[in-house]
């Protein structure tokens, strides 16, 4: 007699297993522990076998009968339902283990330890936000170029062309990792070379005209945005480190008496210790800030808690409130400002590049060269700070005269202005400044 829903609900647990038959080999096994298991008894090639069909009540009577009928159809075709079920399960597992997202996260976990934290966050966010929703669940061997391109087109439509190119580069690294680990045979991302429009040059908005630099520095000094933000903005042009390195600065990294900031390799883009000589002007800012945050971990703690620094948008938002648009200035622009003006003024390019912490092609050499040109860089950083003071304090253009140092330019400017009693000194010659 076929089973009914009522019979299933009222099935009693006994001291021994009980089988409630429905027909066609399907029965419910009620165990002494209270479990109710669907089973299908069948014969294949002369052997009696049992096939698990699920657990009641998660699998109801109608669903169990449907599964029984499917199994009987397989038997009619000479297929062992148990073997077929195992094959399907293995295929699903293989597809999941070899899905793009699984491999991408494995690749990220393996290599991200060697990246800066901020870079790792950006790489993973690009994958999670833009790539996984489109191809994350697919076996990596089944992903076609048009599918990957569709994901990238969505980024392109947002106007983030540079992000689209970076995401494509990341995908290529994932595919190549899959090839290296034996889970793919080709790099699908390579098929998309030329499929995206060229990214615009990655030039950060900056100000390099001396008069405008002075105006910016005065705007920072008069900005009414809180001591922490003002100090960060005052320090940015003096040390010209990357925005993330500035935001995450910790008091333990500073030797104010020795006028030096040593940024650990773990925080640097190139994973190498970086020394920042501190000019007198930088020390003034730091000692002022020390009275506010010196007992905390970060120089610039977040308003939401001392356990983290200010956000990457805090300083940018301040620049915008001061009236500087994204086409005019960004936080990274302080680096470009220093690089441009120091190069124009004739400083040794190697000193500038080392102070900017730009990558050394020879990674072994770079590991030992973080203190390279340190005496020259100390002198350059002080003269740079003096030069900025001159731009900020005066609205005149200095008569350069003969080739002289930045510090001498500032001192000469003050002296000449004092003698003349005027607020402007006319420029008669332009000579490169040297260190």
Phi, psi and omega in degrees: 000128181300151179285161175232163178300322181296319180296322179293317181296325186266005181299127184269143175279131180238177183288341177236157177302140180238135178252125177250109187273142179251329182128151179069023179091353181275133175211160177255125179263117178258116184270159178300336180279353178104357179287146179234109188243130174281134177226150175238121177264129181210169177238138177220125182053041175082000181249136178278134183224162176238139179237127177286134184241008180117181184243134176275138011263004179303321174253109182283179183299314183294320179293321178297318178295322178297317179293323176299316182295322178295320179295321180292327176294321177296319178298322180296334180266006178084015181260132176282116183302325180293317178294320180297318181297318179295322180294318179296317180298318179295321180294319179296317179297317180297319179296322180289316181293332181254018178291156181302316183296317180299315181290321179297317179292325177295316178299316180298314181297328182284321189253341186291341179298336180268005180254165171289155182301317183295321179294318179299319179298316181295317180298313182293321180297321178299320180290313183294318186280325191242334186256311182304319181300337183261316186231003185303322184273356183273143172304136188298333181285345183259359183282126180259156182305316180299329179291317178293321179296324179300318178297318181291326178298325178296324176291317181300320181295335178281355181086007182262066185294321179297321178296321178298317179295319179294321178297319178298318178298317179298318179299319178300321179293324178294314179299318181293327175294319178298322178296315182296330181263011173078021182248004175205162182244346181209159180266101181296328181299331180295336179289348184260014176299126181086356182283334178260146175299151179301139178287146177293154180304141183274058180267121182280138179300130183209170178238126181232355177283122188309316181298318180291327176298316178300320179296319178297315181297322177292325178295322178295315181298327183265002182290131181259072184232018180100145185300317184298313181293317181297317180295321178297317180290325178291325182282330186307310180288339182282328183251341181035051171271175178292150183306318180295324179292324178290311182303318187268013180300137180242146182299330181295343182273352188255138170241092184292325178293324178271000179054054183211142174239121177251113181270124182299152181302325182298337181266349186269145180302321182267007176058040178227142177305141180231129179258127176246107174295138184255118177289167180303322181294324178294320180295325177299313180297315183294319180291325175296315180294327183301329179290341181261318187233010184298338179267009180247173181288309185265148174295321185238073182292151179292151176289345181269355179160148183286350185278002179211156181277175176300157183285164180290349180265347187298312182287323178297318179297324179295318177299321180293321179292336176281353177102004179270122182279171180294338177280342184265314187202142171225172184295321178295340182296339177296328177291315179296322178302308181296316181300313182296309185290321179294321177293318180297329185270009168088012178290152179303125184299325180295324177297315183296313182296321179294321180289333176282351181060038174286154189297140172265124183301323178270101187295329179292315178297319183298327182299335182253000188254014183294338179260010182298139179059026186298315178300318179293323180290325177301314180297316181297317182294323178292317181292326176296316179296320177297320180296316178297321176302318180296318179295322183286322188279334186235151177254013180262166176254126188283142170282109186292325183063226179284168179296118184221176181278163178299317181300320180292325177301313182296313180298319179295323180296314179298317183296315182292320179296322181293319181293319184281334183073015181250159179267008182215137175239127184285146180269127181246344181205152178237113180236147177292141178272145180239162178266000000 
